[in-house]
């Protein structure tokens, strides 16, 4: 964070100083909410959680080097006491961002937010110092914590914004007002909470409503609900996609033999070829969104293409591809799942597994409301239509819907199986995997299928030791 004295911070957040011998003492390190992340110069934000109260760690964090604690009550060590720690954190982020002079890029969408954020960050980092959201740190707490990591050297701040309802993104853009706003797509993720795709579109479009006139709204030309958002902004509208009307578009899209997308990138300033390191055709749209942002910030088509071709995944468990010593390939995409990302992952699995046996180890897609049965059934049916070799549906009722969809689509019989939990899936795969097989592991985060991927990778390592 930019250096601020405790007195300055207290004034910004409307707090009272307690047990602070020197109000001119400066916070020069990060603002953190996890006591394990404290370093000398930090400010520790004490949140009260369901199981843990951050205030209890106050003496420990000060001993570890924190300058003070941002708290909702006195804690017996240097503290700035406020009525609400979350609101105070937001006010501090708003103050720091206003002082920075960095260009803020904010993005949202039903699917692909984190992958696209990672691409934008890597492309812009090739041009100037860039700070970006770690993982999916995209809510009312994670976003200001990310913004507060920026320093005077930061030129670009790339922020992912999530929403669980109308008004959420409007609140986030109030904390960190972007100059460039990006909407990737409107799908069915969280449809059970929103009530319908039109409501999701209403919420996602809030990201472009407050853009300045000299800003840019980067919208997906291939998604009708996103394209229809254009009248909601006074900023310049930049369209990306495979549509001929897109300002930044892809032509000659294909997948390499290993399932990595390759295409000709066209921007208003020129064209250049891209071959990505990421897996799956769905990353083409993500790359085009990143290219549109980079073009608006002055990068040439050649510079953008070079950066996109070199970009990897910065976030865990998102199409994380690892080959075991025995030739089995594990694709860990277990961080989260919704119908759109599930379909994209299945298509990527099939592209990667040409000529090999493919396994789809799938679990529940959460927060689909009344659409849950139909969407799980549809994913099971798609696995059959794509000729995935075997579906392993893991978990309760939602997994049974996946398996039933597959069975009804193709009378798969032994090609689809429903197992009760992750351990049962691990036991099945350990007994049946053969060298050269490709295994996709994907479900909503609450299912915890990343443990399946980890166990299979450990099995491969143990097999290598045994072979020696």
WOFENRA-V575994 format. One record per residue. SS is DSSP state (2 for helix, 1 for strand, 0 for the rest). PSI is psi in whole degrees, -180 to 180 (999 if undefined). OMEGA is omega in degrees with one decimal (* if undefined). Layout:
SS	PSI	OMEGA
SS	PSI	OMEGA
This chain:
0	154	172.0
0	145	-175.7
0	128	176.7
1	141	176.7
1	160	177.9
2	-35	177.5
2	-42	178.2
2	-44	-179.0
2	-43	179.4
2	-40	179.0
2	-40	-178.7
2	-42	-173.7
2	-1	179.9
0	37	-177.0
0	171	176.5
1	137	178.6
1	140	178.7
1	133	175.0
0	35	178.7
0	107	-178.1
0	-27	-176.1
0	94	-179.8
0	-17	178.7
0	-6	177.4
0	139	-171.9
1	142	168.1
1	117	-178.3
0	-12	-179.8
0	-167	-178.1
0	160	168.3
1	125	-175.2
1	157	175.5
0	-8	179.1
0	120	-176.3
2	-25	-179.8
2	-13	-178.6
2	3	-178.8
0	134	173.1
0	164	178.2
0	131	-179.7
0	-2	-176.5
0	162	164.3
1	126	-177.7
1	122	178.1
1	116	-175.2
0	106	177.4
0	148	175.4
1	111	-179.6
0	-176	-179.1
0	-35	-176.4
0	-22	-174.4
0	137	175.7
1	115	-178.0
2	-26	179.4
2	-28	-179.0
2	-18	-177.2
2	5	-174.2
2	-52	179.2
2	-38	-178.0
2	-44	-176.0
2	-35	177.5
2	-39	176.5
2	-32	-179.7
0	-6	175.8
0	-3	177.0
0	137	179.8
0	-35	-179.2
1	175	178.2
1	134	170.7
1	110	-166.4
1	167	177.1
0	4	175.6
0	156	175.7
0	144	-174.8
0	8	176.1
0	1	174.6
0	171	-178.4
0	126	-175.7
1	149	167.9
1	115	-172.9
1	128	-177.5
0	166	178.2
0	-40	-176.4
0	117	-175.0
2	-39	-179.9
2	-45	178.9
2	-39	178.8
2	-40	178.1
2	-42	177.9
2	-42	178.8
2	-39	178.5
2	-42	178.0
2	-43	179.8
2	-41	179.7
2	-46	-177.7
2	-44	180.0
2	-40	179.9
2	-30	-179.5
2	-18	-169.7
2	-49	-171.8
0	7	177.8
0	156	174.7
1	124	-179.5
1	130	174.6
1	124	179.0
1	140	-179.9
1	153	176.8
1	174	-179.5
0	165	-179.8
0	-27	-179.5
0	147	174.3
0	6	-176.9
2	-51	-173.0
2	-41	178.2
2	-41	179.7
2	-41	176.1
2	-42	178.5
2	-39	178.6
2	-47	179.0
2	-45	-178.5
2	-42	-178.3
2	-38	178.7
2	-47	-178.5
2	-31	178.5
2	-24	177.7
0	-13	-178.9
0	-41	-174.5
0	164	-180.0
0	129	-172.5
1	135	172.9
1	140	-176.6
1	162	179.8
0	126	174.1
0	133	179.5
0	-130	178.1
0	45	-178.5
0	66	-163.8
0	21	-176.9
0	-165	-172.8
0	-20	177.0
0	-47	-177.2
2	-39	-177.6
2	-50	177.8
2	-35	177.0
2	-39	177.0
2	-48	-178.4
2	-34	-176.9
0	-7	174.9
0	-9	179.5
0	151	179.2
0	-178	179.3
0	-25	-179.0
0	-16	-175.9
0	129	178.2
0	-30	179.4
1	136	177.2
1	114	-174.3
1	117	-171.4
1	124	174.2
1	136	-178.8
0	123	176.3
0	165	-179.9
0	139	172.7
0	7	179.8
0	169	177.1
0	136	176.8
0	-17	-178.0
2	-48	-178.2
2	-34	176.1
2	-39	177.4
2	-44	-178.1
2	-40	178.8
2	-23	173.9
2	-31	177.6
2	-41	-176.0
0	82	-174.4
0	118	-178.9
0	156	169.0
0	-27	175.1
1	126	177.6
1	135	-175.0
1	130	171.9
1	120	-174.2
0	-47	-173.9
0	165	173.0
0	109	-178.7
0	-146	-175.4
0	6	176.0
0	131	-179.8
0	20	-176.8
2	-27	178.0
2	-30	178.9
2	-36	-176.8
2	-36	-179.7
0	-9	179.1
0	164	-177.6
2	-31	178.8
2	-38	177.3
2	-37	175.9
2	-44	179.1
2	-40	178.8
2	-43	-178.3
2	-45	-177.3
2	-36	-177.6
0	-12	177.7
2	-21	-175.7
2	-21	-178.7
2	-6	-173.4
2	-31	-177.8
0	11	-179.2
0	144	177.3
0	164	-178.5
0	-29	178.5
0	13	177.4
0	-169	-179.2
1	134	172.6
1	113	-177.0
1	111	-170.6
1	146	-179.4
1	112	-178.7
0	-19	-175.9
0	-4	179.8
0	110	-174.9
2	-37	-179.0
2	-31	177.1
2	-46	-179.5
2	-33	-179.0
0	-7	179.4
0	-13	-172.6
2	-42	-179.8
2	-8	-176.5
2	2	-178.8
0	151	173.3
0	-1	179.9
0	168	173.3
1	138	177.8
1	126	178.1
1	122	-178.7
1	138	174.0
1	155	178.0
1	-169	178.4
0	-6	177.0
0	144	178.6
0	-20	-179.2
0	-5	-178.4
0	141	176.2
0	-36	175.9
1	117	-171.8
1	168	178.2
1	139	173.8
1	157	177.5
1	46	179.7
1	133	175.9
1	167	174.6
1	139	175.3
0	174	179.4
0	-21	179.3
0	5	175.4
0	18	-180.0
0	134	-174.3
1	144	175.7
1	140	-177.9
1	167	174.6
1	116	-179.9
1	128	176.1
1	127	173.9
1	167	177.5
0	-16	-178.7
0	1	179.1
1	-173	-177.2
1	154	179.2
1	158	-176.1
1	143	-179.8
1	133	167.0
1	117	-170.4
0	156	174.3
0	-19	-179.6
0	165	-174.7
0	134	174.8
0	139	-177.7
0	-22	-179.6
0	-20	179.7
2	-12	176.7
2	-48	178.9
2	-42	177.2
2	-43	-179.4
2	-37	179.3
2	-38	176.0
2	-44	178.1
2	-40	-179.9
2	-39	179.4
2	-42	177.1
2	-48	-177.6
2	-38	177.6
2	-43	179.4
2	-24	-179.0
0	16	168.0
0	9	179.9
0	146	179.5
0	164	178.5
2	-39	-179.8
2	-43	178.7
2	-42	-179.4
2	-46	-178.4
2	-41	178.3
2	-44	-179.2
2	-42	178.8
2	-38	-179.1
2	-24	-180.0
2	-5	-173.0
0	141	176.0
0	-166	176.8
0	130	179.2
0	-5	-173.6
0	142	-174.9
0	151	169.8
0	31	174.7
0	99	-175.9
0	47	179.8
1	110	-171.4
1	123	179.2
1	132	176.6
1	126	178.1
0	162	178.0
0	-26	-179.6
0	5	177.2
0	-3	174.3
0	131	179.1
1	126	178.3
1	125	176.9
1	102	-177.4
1	102	177.0
0	41	-168.6
0	7	-176.8
0	-41	-179.1
0	172	-179.8
0	142	169.1
0	170	-175.4
2	-40	-178.9
2	-48	-178.1
2	-30	177.5
2	-44	178.8
2	-42	179.3
2	-41	-178.9
2	-39	178.2
2	-42	179.0
2	-37	177.3
2	-40	177.5
2	-46	-178.2
2	-40	178.8
2	-41	179.9
2	-29	-170.8
0	21	179.7
0	125	179.9
0	5	-178.5
0	162	174.1
0	136	-179.3
1	138	179.4
1	131	173.4
1	107	178.5
1	102	-168.3
1	150	176.6
0	-167	-174.3
0	139	166.3
0	116	-171.6
0	164	169.0
0	38	178.1
0	-5	176.3
2	-133	-176.8
2	-14	-179.1
2	-2	-170.4
2	-48	-177.6
2	-50	-177.1
2	-40	-176.9
2	-39	177.4
2	-41	176.2
2	-42	-178.1
2	-38	178.8
2	-41	176.3
2	-41	178.4
2	-39	179.5
2	-39	178.6
2	-39	177.7
2	-47	-177.1
2	-30	178.8
0	-2	-179.6
0	36	168.9
0	136	-173.6
0	-42	-178.3
1	134	174.8
1	129	172.7
1	107	-179.0
1	124	-170.4
1	125	173.3
0	-151	-172.5
0	-134	-171.1
2	-39	-179.7
2	-39	178.1
2	-36	177.6
2	-33	176.6
2	-38	175.4
2	-49	-177.3
2	-39	-179.9
2	-40	176.7
2	-44	178.9
2	-44	-178.2
2	-44	-177.8
2	-30	179.8
2	-38	-172.9
2	11	-175.8
0	52	-171.1
0	-34	-178.0
2	-112	-176.9
2	-13	-179.1
2	-9	174.8
1	141	-177.4
1	144	177.6
1	121	177.6
1	157	-169.2
0	-35	-173.6
0	-179	-176.1
2	-40	-178.8
2	-39	177.7
2	-38	177.2
2	-43	179.0
2	-47	-179.2
2	-43	-180.0
2	-48	-176.1
2	-39	178.9
2	-32	-177.7
2	-22	-171.1
2	-15	-178.8
0	144	176.7
0	154	177.6
0	134	-179.9
0	-13	179.2
0	151	175.8
1	127	-174.5
1	120	172.6
1	132	177.0
1	119	-175.1
1	136	175.0
0	174	172.8
0	154	-173.1
2	-34	-176.3
2	-20	-178.3
2	-30	176.6
0	33	-178.4
0	-7	175.3
2	-25	176.9
2	-31	176.4
2	-47	179.4
2	-44	-179.4
2	-42	-179.5
2	-38	179.6
2	-36	177.1
2	-38	176.2
2	-38	178.0
2	-40	178.6
2	-41	179.3
2	-41	179.1
2	-38	177.9
2	-37	179.0
2	-42	178.4
2	-44	-179.0
2	-38	-179.3
2	-31	179.7
0	999	*
